Structure formats: structure tokens, C-alpha cells
Amino acid sequence: LPDSCAGNSATVTFSDNTTVQVTLKEYCGLHVVTTNGSSSYKNGALTLTTAGDYTISMGDGFSETTDHIIVSAASPTDTVKITLNGVNILTDSAALKITGDAPVCVMTASGTTNSLTSGENYAGLQKSNTACILILGGSGSLTATGGFNGAGIGGGNQGAGTHITITGGILTATGGSYAAGIGGGNGGAGNHITITGGTLTATGGYGAAGIGGGYHGAGSNITI
């Protein structure tokens, strides 16, 4: 199993009082490779805890997984760079959720197809911290689909989607009902969104913008 999987050790004692140490490893749906970052993998969550370069692909034998990615790196002066290399996540939570202050750059590897599909109230690629800067690019494709009330890329239910820049790649972002394709979730604003390159399809749910605010959410400072 990949070394990034969390493991638990236990001592087993037999009837003759002999003991053996065993390690039980979680079977990972995702595999991460990093040379300068730090991550943990527990209960189906791959958490990136520090700035660095990470390449994430599917675990051995997996074509789809319910495991998900959390970016918790907190330093606003360092960058987390994530390369998605054929990732296919379908989960009840947020497929990829950014919770820290660190700027995050999500790239798609050349020639790969990647999919992030989230559950109710979550964005496909959720940016929970409005202070964080999110940059999307690369030369592969990414489909991000929000659950009910969640944007394709941006805010979850009642969450804003702000400071998002798209520089390249083939990107399809679909919001759930009442949520933007790129921008705010249901009731959330979408602002400071910049598109400089790539091929983009953004579709909002009922009452929401393709790019901008969710239902009853404002949209502003959008540059294409």
C-alpha cells in the first residue's frame, strides 16, 4: 500500500504468551507524492498540512473513490501546488476542500481527465477561506460538480466564492441547485474571479450565475 496511508499498530498476544506486532494500513483510494510537503491520510481524508508540491493520483486498483482531499496549510506567504493526475472523486462531503490561508494552485497533468463531485451543501472544489487565493490551470481536464446548494468551484451552502483565477486547461464547473458554476454557493457572493486562459464551461443551478453569485448572492469584480 502507498506510504501515505495511515496505519495503526497493535500487539497480538497468543495463548502461549508469545506476542507479535502487526500494522494495519488503511486502503487508500488516493495516492500522494511530495518531495517537500507534509500530509496525513486518515478516515478517507488526505490532508495537506504544509506548503509544497503534491501530485495526487488514484490508489492502486481504484478508478473512483469516496476519499477526499483537504488543504489545511495555513501560511499565507507559502503556496500549496497540487497536480491532479487522473483523479476521480465522488463523495458525500467536499471532494477537494481548502480551509487554510495558504495560496493554492491546482494544476491538471497533461492528457489527464480529473473529476471532483461533492455531496449536498458542498462545492466540487470548495474554497472555504475567502482570504485564500486559488489558481487553476494545467493542460489536462477537470470537471468539478457541486452538490445541492454547492458551487462547482467556490462556496458551499451560504459560502462565498472569491479570489479565483483560471489560467488554462479544460474546465467544466457545474453548480448544484441555487449555486453558481464558479462563485458562490446558495446565498453566497461570487467576486474577484479572473479568467485568463483555458476552455471553460460554467453552469449555475436554479437562480444562480454561471460565474458569480449563488441564489440571492451578489456577483462583482469578474474579469474574462
C-alpha positions as CSV (number, residue, x, y, z in Angstrom):
1,L,0.0,0.0,0.0
2,P,1.2,3.6,-0.5
3,D,3.3,5.0,2.3
4,S,0.8,7.9,2.6
5,C,-1.8,5.6,4.1
6,A,-2.4,5.9,7.8
7,G,-1.5,2.9,9.8
8,N,-2.3,1.6,13.3
9,S,0.0,-0.8,15.2
10,A,-1.2,-3.4,17.6
11,T,0.4,-6.1,19.7
12,V,-1.3,-9.6,19.5
13,T,-0.8,-12.0,22.3
14,F,-1.3,-15.7,21.8
15,S,-2.3,-18.4,24.3
16,D,1.3,-19.4,24.8
17,N,2.1,-15.8,25.7
18,T,4.1,-15.2,22.6
19,T,3.5,-11.8,21.0
20,V,3.7,-10.3,17.5
21,Q,3.5,-6.7,16.4
22,V,1.2,-6.0,13.4
23,T,0.5,-2.9,11.4
24,L,-2.9,-2.4,9.9
25,K,-2.9,0.0,6.9
26,E,-5.8,1.9,5.5
27,Y,-6.6,1.0,1.9
28,C,-6.1,4.3,0.1
29,G,-8.3,5.5,-2.8
30,L,-5.8,8.2,-3.4
31,H,-2.1,8.3,-3.7
32,V,0.1,11.3,-3.0
33,V,3.7,12.0,-3.9
34,T,5.5,15.0,-2.4
35,T,9.2,15.9,-2.1
36,N,8.8,19.0,0.1
37,G,5.4,18.9,1.7
38,S,3.7,17.1,4.6
39,S,0.4,15.2,4.5
40,S,-1.7,12.8,6.5
41,Y,-4.2,10.2,5.5
42,K,-6.9,9.1,7.9
43,N,-10.6,8.0,7.7
44,G,-10.6,8.6,4.0
45,A,-9.3,12.2,4.1
46,L,-6.0,13.1,2.5
47,T,-4.9,16.3,4.3
48,L,-2.1,18.5,3.0
49,T,-0.8,20.3,6.1
50,T,2.1,22.4,4.8
51,A,3.1,24.3,1.7
52,G,4.8,22.2,-1.0
53,D,4.4,20.4,-4.3
54,Y,2.0,17.5,-4.3
55,T,1.0,15.1,-7.1
56,I,-2.2,13.2,-6.4
57,S,-3.4,10.2,-8.4
58,M,-5.7,7.2,-7.8
59,G,-4.6,4.4,-5.5
60,D,-3.7,1.1,-6.9
61,G,-6.8,-0.7,-8.2
62,F,-9.1,2.3,-7.9
63,S,-10.9,4.0,-10.8
64,E,-13.2,6.1,-8.4
65,T,-13.0,6.8,-4.7
66,T,-15.1,8.3,-2.0
67,D,-11.9,9.5,-0.3
68,H,-11.4,13.3,-0.4
69,I,-8.7,16.0,-0.2
70,I,-8.4,18.7,2.5
71,V,-5.8,21.6,2.2
72,S,-5.2,22.9,5.7
73,A,-1.9,24.7,5.1
74,A,-2.1,28.0,7.0
75,S,0.8,30.1,6.0
76,P,-0.4,33.0,3.7
77,T,3.2,33.5,2.4
78,D,3.7,30.0,1.1
79,T,2.0,28.2,-1.8
80,V,0.4,24.7,-2.0
81,K,0.8,23.4,-5.5
82,I,-1.4,20.4,-6.3
83,T,-1.1,18.4,-9.6
84,L,-4.2,16.2,-10.2
85,N,-3.1,13.2,-12.2
86,G,-6.2,11.3,-13.2
87,V,-8.2,11.8,-10.0
88,N,-11.9,10.7,-9.8
89,I,-13.6,11.5,-6.5
90,L,-17.3,11.0,-5.8
91,T,-18.1,11.7,-2.2
92,D,-20.8,12.9,0.2
93,S,-18.5,15.6,1.6
94,A,-16.3,18.1,-0.4
95,A,-14.2,16.3,-2.9
96,L,-11.4,18.9,-2.5
97,K,-11.8,21.5,0.3
98,I,-9.4,24.4,1.1
99,T,-9.6,25.5,4.7
100,G,-6.3,27.3,5.3
101,D,-4.8,30.7,4.4
102,A,-2.1,29.5,2.1
103,P,-2.5,30.3,-1.6
104,V,-3.4,27.1,-3.5
105,C,-2.5,26.3,-7.1
106,V,-4.4,23.3,-8.6
107,M,-3.0,22.0,-11.9
108,T,-4.1,19.2,-14.1
109,A,-1.4,16.9,-15.6
110,S,-1.1,16.8,-19.3
111,G,-3.5,14.4,-21.0
112,T,-5.4,13.5,-17.8
113,T,-9.1,13.6,-17.0
114,N,-10.0,14.6,-13.5
115,S,-13.3,14.7,-11.7
116,L,-14.4,16.2,-8.3
117,T,-18.0,15.5,-7.4
118,S,-19.3,16.5,-4.0
119,G,-22.4,15.9,-1.8
120,E,-25.2,18.1,-0.6
121,N,-24.1,21.6,0.7
122,Y,-20.6,21.2,-0.6
123,A,-18.8,22.7,-3.7
124,G,-17.0,20.3,-6.0
125,L,-13.8,22.2,-5.3
126,Q,-14.6,24.2,-2.2
127,K,-12.7,27.2,-1.0
128,S,-13.9,27.8,2.5
129,N,-11.5,30.6,3.4
130,T,-12.2,33.8,1.5
131,A,-8.7,35.1,2.3
132,C,-7.0,32.3,0.3
133,I,-6.1,32.7,-3.3
134,L,-7.0,29.8,-5.7
135,I,-5.3,29.4,-9.1
136,L,-6.5,26.7,-11.5
137,G,-4.6,25.7,-14.7
138,G,-2.6,22.9,-16.4
139,S,-3.0,21.1,-19.7
140,G,-5.4,18.3,-18.6
141,S,-9.2,18.5,-17.9
142,L,-11.1,19.0,-14.7
143,T,-14.8,18.5,-14.1
144,A,-16.0,20.0,-10.7
145,T,-19.6,19.4,-9.7
146,G,-21.2,20.7,-6.6
147,G,-23.9,19.1,-4.6
148,F,-27.3,20.7,-3.8
149,N,-26.5,24.3,-2.6
150,G,-22.8,23.9,-3.6
151,A,-20.9,25.7,-6.4
152,G,-18.9,23.7,-8.9
153,I,-15.9,25.7,-7.8
154,G,-16.1,28.2,-4.9
155,G,-18.5,28.2,-1.9
156,G,-20.6,25.6,-0.2
157,N,-24.0,26.3,1.1
158,Q,-24.1,30.0,2.2
159,G,-20.4,30.3,1.3
160,A,-18.8,32.9,-0.9
161,G,-16.5,32.0,-3.8
162,T,-13.8,34.7,-4.1
163,H,-10.3,35.3,-5.4
164,I,-10.3,32.5,-8.0
165,T,-8.1,32.7,-11.1
166,I,-8.3,30.3,-14.1
167,T,-5.2,30.2,-16.4
168,G,-5.6,27.2,-18.5
169,G,-6.8,23.6,-19.1
170,I,-10.2,22.3,-20.0
171,L,-12.5,23.1,-17.1
172,T,-16.2,22.2,-16.6
173,A,-17.8,23.6,-13.4
174,T,-21.4,22.8,-12.6
175,G,-23.2,24.2,-9.5
176,G,-25.9,22.4,-7.7
177,S,-29.4,23.9,-7.3
178,Y,-29.2,27.5,-6.2
179,A,-25.4,27.6,-6.6
180,A,-23.0,29.1,-9.2
181,G,-20.9,27.2,-11.6
182,I,-17.9,29.2,-10.3
183,G,-18.5,31.5,-7.4
184,G,-21.0,31.5,-4.5
185,G,-23.0,28.6,-3.1
186,N,-26.7,29.1,-2.3
187,G,-26.9,32.6,-0.8
188,G,-23.2,33.3,-1.3
189,A,-21.4,36.0,-3.3
190,G,-19.0,35.4,-6.1
191,N,-16.3,38.0,-6.7
192,H,-12.7,38.7,-7.7
193,I,-12.9,35.9,-10.3
194,T,-10.5,36.1,-13.2
195,I,-10.3,34.0,-16.4
196,T,-7.1,34.5,-18.4
197,G,-6.9,31.2,-20.4
198,G,-8.2,27.7,-21.0
199,T,-11.5,26.3,-22.2
200,L,-14.3,26.9,-19.7
201,T,-17.9,25.8,-19.3
202,A,-19.6,27.1,-16.2
203,T,-23.2,26.3,-15.4
204,G,-25.1,27.6,-12.4
205,G,-28.1,25.9,-10.8
206,Y,-31.6,27.4,-10.4
207,G,-31.4,31.1,-9.8
208,A,-27.6,31.2,-9.8
209,A,-25.0,32.6,-12.2
210,G,-22.7,30.5,-14.3
211,I,-19.9,32.7,-12.9
212,G,-20.7,34.9,-10.0
213,G,-23.2,34.7,-7.1
214,G,-25.4,31.9,-6.0
215,Y,-29.1,32.4,-5.4
216,H,-29.6,35.9,-3.8
217,G,-25.8,36.3,-3.9
218,A,-24.0,39.2,-5.4
219,G,-21.5,38.9,-8.3
220,S,-18.8,41.5,-8.8
221,N,-15.2,42.1,-10.0
222,I,-15.4,39.3,-12.6
223,T,-12.8,39.6,-15.5
224,I,-12.8,37.4,-18.5
